[in-house]
Each structure stands twice: as C-alpha cells, then as structure tokens.
Amino acid sequence: MRLTLAKMTSLRGLHDLQRMLAALQFALPATGLPADAPGRIDLILVTRPRMTLLNGLHLHHPGATDVITYDLRGGFTLWDSSEEPLWAEIYICPAVAFEQAPLYGETPSRELFRYAIHGLLHLAGEDDLTPASLKAMRQAEARALSAAEARFSLEGFLSSPLPPSR
C-alpha cells in the first residue's frame, strides 16, 4: 500500500512529516490494512476553513471536524483484498488536533497522528457509529499508536497553534 502525506501550503506549525509518514507506514498492518496490498492512500493536512467546507459539502455537518475519509474506488466499499486496489484520501485538520488534544490528555502531535490512524481504520472497516463500535475503534487506535511508538516518536509533528488561513 502506498501512503502519501501532503499539506496545504498555507499551513504552519507542522514539522517532520517524513517521520510521521514513516510511522504511519510502520503502523499500517496494525490497522488491518496490509502494507503489501495494492493501492494508494493520500493523507492531506488541511486548514480549518477547508475542513469546514469539506464537512459541510460531503457530510452536511456545520464547522470543522478532525478527519474525513474518502474511499475513492468505484463501488465505495470497505477494503477487501478480492476487490480492486484501495484508493483513498484522508483529510486531517491539524487545528482541530491542537484544540482537542488537551481535552483528551494528549499532545497535539499524538492527537494529529491518532486522526490519521482513525482514517486508516475506517478504510479497514472500523466505524464509530455506536457506543460498542466506538469502543472498538478506540482500542484499535491504541493498538496502532502502540505499534508506531515501538519504533518512532510521535512527538514534534505539530508545535504551535495554527493561524486561521484560507
């Protein structure tokens, strides 16, 4: 599976995204998505205004959210190795991570990484629509974070509040 990580050029306060991408690639099997499967997942870090736009346009929710995952295959089905290669985009809002991290006792960088893992877990078939599935999702996130932390530091990706931008 090929992972890419990009950011909007107007975003500031992001650092060492190559290490973040390496940590995500390392944690990929812990999400249930095999690293050697065919496909491509683009993770895109966006500003609050862009995330607000995506959230309203596609999910019909007001305001920004943390992460939105799009499965771009023809049938829009969850990953199955017998189907066409996975092709997906995951949009992540660092400004939300910075704001939400203290509420969960996390650092902004770990919260940002968690959002990326959360998006990958959606592609692997996890959902968070019921209390039981949310609990399972949180446990899966913890396993994937643990796997990544066995080899990488998850600190230093997000170092300052991100100013509002286009």
TIVO-227172 format. One record per residue: residue in one letter; x, y, z of N, C-alpha, C in turn; residue number from 1. Coordinates in Angstrom, 1 decimal. Layout:
<sites>
{site A {X Y Z} {X Y Z} {X Y Z} NUM}
...
</sites>
This chain:
<sites>
{site M {0.9 -1.2 0.0} {0.0 0.0 0.0} {0.9 1.2 0.0} 1}
{site R {0.7 2.1 -0.9} {1.4 3.3 -0.9} {0.7 4.4 -0.1} 2}
{site L {1.4 5.0 0.9} {0.9 6.1 1.6} {1.6 7.4 1.2} 3}
{site T {0.9 8.5 1.0} {1.5 9.8 0.8} {1.0 10.7 1.9} 4}
{site L {1.7 11.7 2.2} {1.3 12.7 3.2} {1.7 14.1 2.7} 5}
{site A {0.7 14.9 2.5} {0.8 16.3 2.0} {0.1 17.3 2.9} 6}
{site K {0.5 18.5 2.7} {-0.2 19.6 3.5} {-0.5 20.8 2.6} 7}
{site M {-1.5 21.5 2.9} {-1.8 22.7 2.2} {-0.6 23.7 2.5} 8}
{site T {-0.2 24.4 1.5} {1.0 25.2 1.6} {0.8 26.3 2.6} 9}
{site S {-0.4 26.7 2.9} {-0.7 27.8 3.9} {-0.6 27.3 5.3} 10}
{site L {-0.5 26.0 5.6} {-0.4 25.5 7.0} {1.0 25.8 7.6} 11}
{site R {1.0 26.2 8.8} {2.2 26.5 9.5} {2.2 25.6 10.8} 12}
{site G {3.4 25.5 11.4} {3.5 24.8 12.7} {3.6 23.3 12.5} 13}
{site L {3.7 22.7 11.3} {3.9 21.3 11.1} {5.4 21.0 10.8} 14}
{site H {5.8 19.9 11.4} {7.2 19.5 11.3} {7.4 18.0 11.1} 15}
{site D {8.5 17.7 10.5} {9.0 16.3 10.3} {7.9 15.4 9.8} 16}
{site L {7.3 15.8 8.7} {6.2 15.0 8.2} {6.7 13.7 7.5} 17}
{site Q {8.0 13.7 7.2} {8.5 12.4 6.6} {8.6 11.3 7.7} 18}
{site R {8.9 11.7 8.9} {8.9 10.8 10.1} {7.5 10.3 10.4} 19}
{site M {6.5 11.3 10.3} {5.1 10.9 10.5} {4.7 9.9 9.5} 20}
{site L {5.0 10.1 8.2} {4.7 9.2 7.2} {5.3 7.8 7.4} 21}
{site A {6.6 7.8 7.8} {7.2 6.5 8.1} {6.5 5.8 9.3} 22}
{site A {6.1 6.5 10.3} {5.5 5.9 11.4} {4.1 5.4 11.0} 23}
{site L {3.4 6.1 10.1} {2.1 5.6 9.7} {2.3 4.3 8.8} 24}
{site Q {3.3 4.3 8.0} {3.6 3.1 7.2} {3.9 1.9 8.1} 25}
{site F {4.7 2.2 9.1} {5.0 1.1 10.0} {3.8 0.6 10.8} 26}
{site A {2.9 1.5 11.1} {1.7 1.1 11.9} {0.6 0.5 11.0} 27}
{site L {0.7 0.6 9.7} {-0.4 0.2 8.8} {-0.9 -1.2 9.1} 28}
{site P {0.0 -2.2 9.2} {-0.6 -3.5 9.5} {-1.4 -3.6 10.8} 29}
{site A {-1.1 -2.8 11.8} {-1.9 -2.8 13.0} {-3.3 -2.2 12.8} 30}
{site T {-3.5 -1.6 11.7} {-4.9 -1.0 11.4} {-5.7 -2.1 10.7} 31}
{site G {-5.1 -3.1 10.2} {-5.8 -4.2 9.4} {-5.7 -4.0 7.9} 32}
{site L {-4.9 -3.0 7.5} {-4.6 -2.8 6.1} {-3.2 -3.3 5.8} 33}
{site P {-3.1 -4.3 5.0} {-1.8 -4.9 4.8} {-0.9 -4.0 4.0} 34}
{site A {0.3 -3.8 4.5} {1.3 -2.9 3.9} {1.6 -3.3 2.5} 35}
{site D {1.5 -4.6 2.1} {1.9 -5.1 0.8} {0.8 -5.2 -0.2} 36}
{site A {-0.4 -4.8 0.2} {-1.6 -4.8 -0.7} {-1.5 -3.7 -1.7} 37}
{site P {-2.1 -3.9 -2.9} {-2.0 -2.8 -3.9} {-2.9 -1.7 -3.5} 38}
{site G {-2.5 -0.5 -3.8} {-3.4 0.6 -3.6} {-2.6 1.9 -3.2} 39}
{site R {-3.4 2.9 -2.9} {-2.8 4.2 -2.5} {-3.7 4.9 -1.6} 40}
{site I {-3.1 5.5 -0.6} {-3.9 6.3 0.4} {-3.2 7.6 0.5} 41}
{site D {-3.8 8.7 0.2} {-3.3 10.0 0.3} {-3.8 10.7 1.6} 42}
{site L {-2.9 11.1 2.5} {-3.3 11.8 3.7} {-3.0 13.2 3.5} 43}
{site I {-4.0 14.1 3.7} {-3.8 15.5 3.3} {-4.2 16.4 4.5} 44}
{site L {-3.2 17.2 5.0} {-3.4 18.1 6.1} {-4.0 19.4 5.6} 45}
{site V {-5.1 19.8 6.1} {-5.8 21.0 5.6} {-6.1 22.0 6.7} 46}
{site T {-6.4 23.2 6.3} {-6.7 24.3 7.2} {-8.2 24.1 7.7} 47}
{site R {-8.5 24.8 8.8} {-9.8 24.7 9.3} {-10.9 25.2 8.3} 48}
{site P {-10.7 26.3 7.6} {-11.7 26.6 6.6} {-11.9 25.5 5.5} 49}
{site R {-10.8 24.9 5.1} {-11.0 23.8 4.1} {-11.8 22.6 4.7} 50}
{site M {-11.4 22.3 5.9} {-12.1 21.1 6.6} {-13.6 21.5 6.8} 51}
{site T {-13.9 22.7 7.2} {-15.3 23.2 7.4} {-16.0 23.0 6.0} 52}
{site L {-15.4 23.4 4.9} {-16.0 23.3 3.6} {-16.3 21.8 3.3} 53}
{site L {-15.3 20.9 3.5} {-15.5 19.5 3.2} {-16.6 18.9 4.1} 54}
{site N {-16.5 19.2 5.3} {-17.5 18.7 6.3} {-18.9 19.1 5.9} 55}
{site G {-19.1 20.3 5.5} {-20.5 20.8 5.1} {-20.9 20.2 3.8} 56}
{site L {-20.0 20.2 2.8} {-20.3 19.7 1.5} {-20.6 18.2 1.4} 57}
{site H {-19.8 17.4 2.1} {-19.9 16.0 1.9} {-20.6 15.3 3.1} 58}
{site L {-20.5 15.8 4.3} {-21.2 15.2 5.4} {-22.4 16.0 6.0} 59}
{site H {-22.6 17.2 5.4} {-23.7 18.0 5.8} {-23.7 18.4 7.3} 60}
{site H {-22.4 18.5 7.9} {-22.3 18.9 9.2} {-21.7 20.3 9.3} 61}
{site P {-22.1 21.2 10.2} {-21.5 22.5 10.3} {-20.1 22.5 11.0} 62}
{site G {-19.3 23.4 10.6} {-18.0 23.5 11.3} {-16.9 22.5 10.8} 63}
{site A {-15.8 22.7 11.4} {-14.6 21.8 11.1} {-14.8 20.5 11.9} 64}
{site T {-14.1 19.4 11.4} {-14.0 18.2 12.1} {-12.6 17.7 12.1} 65}
{site D {-12.3 16.6 12.7} {-10.9 16.2 12.9} {-10.4 15.5 11.6} 66}
{site V {-11.2 14.6 11.1} {-10.7 13.7 10.0} {-11.9 13.3 9.1} 67}
{site I {-11.7 13.3 7.8} {-12.7 12.8 6.9} {-12.0 11.8 5.9} 68}
{site T {-12.6 10.6 5.8} {-12.0 9.6 4.9} {-12.9 9.3 3.7} 69}
{site Y {-12.3 9.3 2.6} {-13.0 9.1 1.3} {-12.4 7.8 0.7} 70}
{site D {-13.2 6.8 0.5} {-12.9 5.6 -0.3} {-13.2 6.0 -1.7} 71}
{site L {-12.2 6.1 -2.6} {-12.5 6.5 -4.0} {-12.6 5.4 -5.0} 72}
{site R {-12.7 4.2 -4.6} {-12.9 3.1 -5.5} {-14.4 3.2 -6.1} 73}
{site G {-14.6 2.6 -7.2} {-15.8 2.7 -7.9} {-17.0 2.3 -7.1} 74}
{site G {-17.0 1.3 -6.3} {-18.1 0.8 -5.5} {-18.2 1.4 -4.1} 75}
{site F {-17.2 2.2 -3.7} {-17.2 2.8 -2.4} {-17.4 1.8 -1.3} 76}
{site T {-16.7 0.7 -1.4} {-16.9 -0.4 -0.4} {-15.6 -0.4 0.5} 77}
{site L {-15.8 -1.0 1.6} {-14.6 -1.1 2.5} {-13.6 -2.1 2.0} 78}
{site W {-12.4 -2.0 2.4} {-11.3 -2.8 1.9} {-11.6 -4.2 1.9} 79}
{site D {-11.3 -4.9 0.8} {-11.4 -6.3 0.7} {-10.4 -6.7 -0.3} 80}
{site S {-9.5 -7.6 0.0} {-8.4 -8.0 -0.9} {-8.8 -8.6 -2.2} 81}
{site S {-10.0 -9.1 -2.3} {-10.5 -9.7 -3.5} {-11.0 -8.6 -4.5} 82}
{site E {-11.2 -7.4 -4.0} {-11.7 -6.3 -4.9} {-10.5 -5.5 -5.5} 83}
{site E {-10.9 -4.5 -6.2} {-9.9 -3.6 -6.8} {-9.0 -3.0 -5.8} 84}
{site P {-7.8 -2.5 -6.2} {-6.9 -1.9 -5.2} {-7.5 -0.7 -4.5} 85}
{site L {-7.1 -0.6 -3.2} {-7.7 0.5 -2.4} {-7.1 1.8 -3.0} 86}
{site W {-8.0 2.8 -3.1} {-7.7 4.2 -3.5} {-8.5 5.1 -2.6} 87}
{site A {-7.8 5.9 -1.8} {-8.5 6.7 -0.8} {-7.8 8.0 -0.5} 88}
{site E {-8.5 8.9 0.0} {-8.0 10.2 0.5} {-8.5 10.4 2.0} 89}
{site I {-7.6 10.8 2.8} {-7.9 11.1 4.2} {-7.5 12.5 4.5} 90}
{site Y {-8.5 13.4 4.8} {-8.3 14.8 5.1} {-8.2 15.0 6.6} 91}
{site I {-7.2 15.6 7.1} {-7.0 15.8 8.5} {-6.8 17.3 8.8} 92}
{site C {-7.4 17.8 9.9} {-7.3 19.2 10.3} {-6.4 19.3 11.5} 93}
{site P {-5.1 19.8 11.4} {-4.2 20.0 12.5} {-4.8 21.0 13.5} 94}
{site A {-5.5 22.0 13.1} {-6.0 23.0 14.0} {-7.0 22.3 15.0} 95}
{site V {-7.8 21.4 14.6} {-8.7 20.6 15.5} {-7.8 19.8 16.4} 96}
{site A {-6.8 19.2 16.0} {-5.9 18.4 16.8} {-5.3 19.2 17.9} 97}
{site F {-4.9 20.4 17.5} {-4.3 21.3 18.5} {-5.3 21.7 19.6} 98}
{site E {-6.5 21.9 19.2} {-7.6 22.3 20.2} {-8.1 21.2 21.0} 99}
{site Q {-8.2 20.0 20.4} {-8.8 18.9 21.1} {-7.8 18.1 22.0} 100}
{site A {-6.5 18.2 21.7} {-5.5 17.4 22.4} {-5.6 17.6 24.0} 101}
{site P {-5.7 18.8 24.5} {-5.8 18.9 26.0} {-7.1 18.3 26.6} 102}
{site L {-8.1 18.2 25.8} {-9.4 17.6 26.3} {-9.2 16.1 26.5} 103}
{site Y {-8.3 15.5 25.8} {-8.1 14.1 25.9} {-6.8 13.7 26.6} 104}
{site G {-6.1 14.7 27.2} {-4.8 14.5 27.8} {-3.7 14.0 26.9} 105}
{site E {-3.8 14.5 25.6} {-2.8 14.2 24.6} {-2.0 15.4 24.2} 106}
{site T {-0.9 15.2 23.5} {-0.2 16.3 22.9} {-0.8 16.5 21.6} 107}
{site P {-0.7 17.7 21.0} {-1.2 17.9 19.7} {-0.6 17.0 18.6} 108}
{site S {0.6 16.6 18.7} {1.2 15.7 17.7} {0.6 14.3 17.8} 109}
{site R {0.5 13.8 19.0} {-0.1 12.5 19.1} {-1.6 12.5 18.7} 110}
{site E {-2.3 13.6 19.0} {-3.7 13.7 18.5} {-3.8 13.7 17.0} 111}
{site L {-2.9 14.5 16.4} {-2.8 14.5 14.9} {-2.6 13.1 14.3} 112}
{site F {-1.6 12.4 14.9} {-1.3 11.1 14.5} {-2.5 10.1 14.7} 113}
{site R {-3.2 10.3 15.8} {-4.4 9.5 16.0} {-5.4 9.7 14.9} 114}
{site Y {-5.6 11.0 14.5} {-6.6 11.2 13.4} {-6.2 10.5 12.2} 115}
{site A {-4.9 10.4 11.8} {-4.5 9.7 10.6} {-4.8 8.2 10.8} 116}
{site I {-4.5 7.6 12.0} {-4.8 6.2 12.3} {-6.3 6.0 12.2} 117}
{site H {-7.1 6.9 12.7} {-8.6 6.8 12.7} {-9.1 6.7 11.3} 118}
{site G {-8.6 7.5 10.4} {-8.9 7.5 9.0} {-8.6 6.1 8.3} 119}
{site L {-7.4 5.6 8.7} {-7.0 4.3 8.1} {-7.9 3.2 8.6} 120}
{site L {-8.3 3.3 9.9} {-9.1 2.3 10.5} {-10.5 2.3 9.8} 121}
{site H {-11.0 3.5 9.4} {-12.3 3.5 8.7} {-12.1 2.7 7.3} 122}
{site L {-11.0 2.9 6.7} {-10.8 2.2 5.4} {-10.6 0.6 5.6} 123}
{site A {-10.2 0.3 6.9} {-10.1 -1.2 7.2} {-11.4 -1.8 7.6} 124}
{site G {-12.5 -1.0 7.7} {-13.8 -1.5 8.0} {-14.3 -1.1 9.4} 125}
{site E {-13.5 -0.4 10.2} {-14.0 0.0 11.5} {-14.9 1.2 11.4} 126}
{site D {-15.9 1.3 12.3} {-16.7 2.5 12.3} {-16.9 2.9 13.8} 127}
{site D {-17.5 4.1 14.0} {-17.6 4.6 15.3} {-19.1 5.2 15.5} 128}
{site L {-20.0 4.5 14.9} {-21.4 5.0 14.9} {-22.2 4.6 16.1} 129}
{site T {-21.8 3.5 16.8} {-22.5 3.1 18.0} {-21.5 3.1 19.2} 130}
{site P {-22.0 3.1 20.4} {-21.0 3.0 21.6} {-20.1 1.8 21.5} 131}
{site A {-20.6 0.7 21.1} {-19.7 -0.5 21.0} {-18.7 -0.4 19.9} 132}
{site S {-19.1 0.1 18.8} {-18.1 0.3 17.7} {-17.1 1.4 18.0} 133}
{site L {-17.6 2.4 18.7} {-16.6 3.5 19.1} {-15.6 2.9 20.0} 134}
{site K {-16.0 2.1 21.0} {-15.1 1.5 21.9} {-14.1 0.6 21.2} 135}
{site A {-14.5 -0.2 20.2} {-13.6 -1.0 19.4} {-12.7 -0.1 18.6} 136}
{site M {-13.2 1.0 18.1} {-12.3 1.9 17.3} {-11.2 2.5 18.2} 137}
{site R {-11.6 2.9 19.4} {-10.6 3.5 20.3} {-9.5 2.4 20.7} 138}
{site Q {-9.9 1.2 20.9} {-9.0 0.1 21.1} {-8.1 -0.1 20.0} 139}
{site A {-8.6 -0.1 18.8} {-7.8 -0.3 17.5} {-6.8 0.9 17.4} 140}
{site E {-7.3 2.1 17.7} {-6.4 3.3 17.6} {-5.2 3.1 18.6} 141}
{site A {-5.5 2.6 19.8} {-4.5 2.4 20.8} {-3.5 1.4 20.4} 142}
{site R {-3.9 0.3 19.7} {-3.0 -0.7 19.2} {-2.1 -0.2 18.1} 143}
{site A {-2.7 0.6 17.2} {-1.9 1.2 16.1} {-0.9 2.2 16.6} 144}
{site L {-1.3 3.0 17.6} {-0.4 4.0 18.2} {0.8 3.3 18.9} 145}
{site S {0.4 2.3 19.6} {1.4 1.5 20.3} {2.4 0.9 19.3} 146}
{site A {1.9 0.3 18.2} {2.8 -0.2 17.2} {3.8 0.8 16.7} 147}
{site A {3.2 2.0 16.4} {4.1 3.1 15.8} {5.1 3.5 16.8} 148}
{site E {4.7 3.6 18.1} {5.6 4.1 19.2} {6.7 3.1 19.5} 149}
{site A {6.5 1.9 19.1} {7.6 0.9 19.3} {8.8 1.3 18.5} 150}
{site R {8.7 2.1 17.5} {9.8 2.4 16.6} {10.0 3.9 16.4} 151}
{site F {9.0 4.7 16.6} {9.0 6.1 16.3} {8.5 7.0 17.5} 152}
{site S {9.1 8.2 17.6} {8.5 9.1 18.5} {7.3 9.8 17.7} 153}
{site L {6.2 9.9 18.4} {5.0 10.6 17.8} {4.9 12.0 18.3} 154}
{site E {6.0 12.6 18.7} {6.0 14.0 19.2} {6.7 14.8 18.1} 155}
{site G {6.4 16.1 18.1} {7.1 17.1 17.3} {6.5 17.3 15.9} 156}
{site F {5.3 16.7 15.6} {4.7 17.0 14.3} {4.0 18.3 14.3} 157}
{site L {3.4 18.7 15.4} {2.6 19.9 15.5} {3.1 20.7 16.7} 158}
{site S {3.6 21.9 16.4} {4.3 22.5 17.5} {3.7 23.9 17.9} 159}
{site S {2.7 24.4 17.2} {2.2 25.7 17.6} {0.8 25.8 17.1} 160}
{site P {0.0 26.7 17.7} {-1.4 26.9 17.2} {-1.3 27.3 15.7} 161}
{site L {-2.2 26.8 15.0} {-2.2 27.2 13.5} {-3.1 28.3 13.3} 162}
{site P {-2.6 29.4 12.7} {-3.5 30.6 12.5} {-4.5 30.3 11.5} 163}
{site P {-5.7 30.9 11.6} {-6.7 30.7 10.6} {-6.1 31.1 9.2} 164}
{site S {-6.4 30.3 8.2} {-5.9 30.7 6.9} {-6.9 30.2 5.8} 165}
{site R {-6.6 30.4 4.6} {-7.5 30.1 3.5} {-7.8 28.6 3.4} 166}
</sites>
